[in-house]
Amino acid sequence: MSITEFAMLFVPFYPKKASETEESIDRDRYEEQPNVRRSLIMLSDDNKMVVRNVPAVVRVPYFIALSNPENIFYSLLVQYTPYSSEMKLFEGIDSAKDVLLARENRLKEMNRHMHQH
């Protein structure tokens, strides 16, 4: 799963503290979906995530192609390619543009469902 897809589909879980009252700003939100139970996903650092009800819009940095084209390709590569470490992301290729172009067909297939959002 790419980092963009992860950001679209998951949100951190923050348990409601006992000191918070129902008269908070978000009271209407709680009333819209009473007793909605979503399964928790435990991360390796003991944080918890839950699946979003509606996919989020993910904002990404804006780069100017003429000033630094390598940043554009690196940003696209990091956003849409699943990876566990940056060393595995490049697999011995020096340029982010070359890596992105080498994986172009696979990226199109993996991220096809993102067009619906």
Contacts in CASP RR format, 6 or more apart in sequence:
PFRMAT RR
TARGET T0000
AUTHOR 0000-0000-0000
METHOD contacts of the structure
MODEL  1
MSITEFAMLFVPFYPKKASETEESIDRDRYEEQPNVRRSLIMLSDDNKMV
VRNVPAVVRVPYFIALSNPENIFYSLLVQYTPYSSEMKLFEGIDSAKDVL
LARENRLKEMNRHMHQH
1 82 0 8 1.000
2 79 0 8 1.000
2 80 0 8 1.000
2 81 0 8 1.000
2 82 0 8 1.000
2 110 0 8 1.000
2 111 0 8 1.000
3 78 0 8 1.000
3 79 0 8 1.000
4 58 0 8 1.000
4 60 0 8 1.000
4 79 0 8 1.000
4 80 0 8 1.000
4 114 0 8 1.000
5 111 0 8 1.000
5 114 0 8 1.000
7 56 0 8 1.000
7 58 0 8 1.000
8 52 0 8 1.000
8 55 0 8 1.000
8 56 0 8 1.000
8 57 0 8 1.000
8 58 0 8 1.000
8 114 0 8 1.000
8 117 0 8 1.000
9 51 0 8 1.000
9 52 0 8 1.000
9 55 0 8 1.000
9 56 0 8 1.000
10 41 0 8 1.000
10 49 0 8 1.000
10 50 0 8 1.000
10 51 0 8 1.000
10 52 0 8 1.000
11 49 0 8 1.000
11 50 0 8 1.000
11 51 0 8 1.000
11 52 0 8 1.000
11 56 0 8 1.000
12 47 0 8 1.000
12 48 0 8 1.000
12 49 0 8 1.000
13 40 0 8 1.000
13 47 0 8 1.000
13 48 0 8 1.000
13 49 0 8 1.000
13 50 0 8 1.000
22 30 0 8 1.000
33 53 0 8 1.000
36 53 0 8 1.000
38 50 0 8 1.000
38 51 0 8 1.000
39 50 0 8 1.000
39 51 0 8 1.000
40 48 0 8 1.000
40 49 0 8 1.000
40 50 0 8 1.000
41 48 0 8 1.000
41 49 0 8 1.000
41 50 0 8 1.000
41 51 0 8 1.000
42 48 0 8 1.000
43 49 0 8 1.000
55 117 0 8 1.000
60 75 0 8 1.000
60 79 0 8 1.000
61 75 0 8 1.000
63 71 0 8 1.000
63 72 0 8 1.000
63 75 0 8 1.000
65 72 0 8 1.000
69 97 0 8 1.000
70 95 0 8 1.000
70 96 0 8 1.000
70 97 0 8 1.000
73 95 0 8 1.000
73 96 0 8 1.000
73 97 0 8 1.000
73 99 0 8 1.000
73 100 0 8 1.000
74 96 0 8 1.000
76 100 0 8 1.000
77 89 0 8 1.000
77 96 0 8 1.000
77 99 0 8 1.000
77 100 0 8 1.000
77 103 0 8 1.000
78 89 0 8 1.000
80 107 0 8 1.000
80 110 0 8 1.000
80 111 0 8 1.000
81 89 0 8 1.000
81 103 0 8 1.000
81 107 0 8 1.000
82 110 0 8 1.000
83 89 0 8 1.000
89 99 0 8 1.000
90 96 0 8 1.000
90 99 0 8 1.000
91 99 0 8 1.000
93 99 0 8 1.000
93 102 0 8 1.000
100 107 0 8 1.000
END
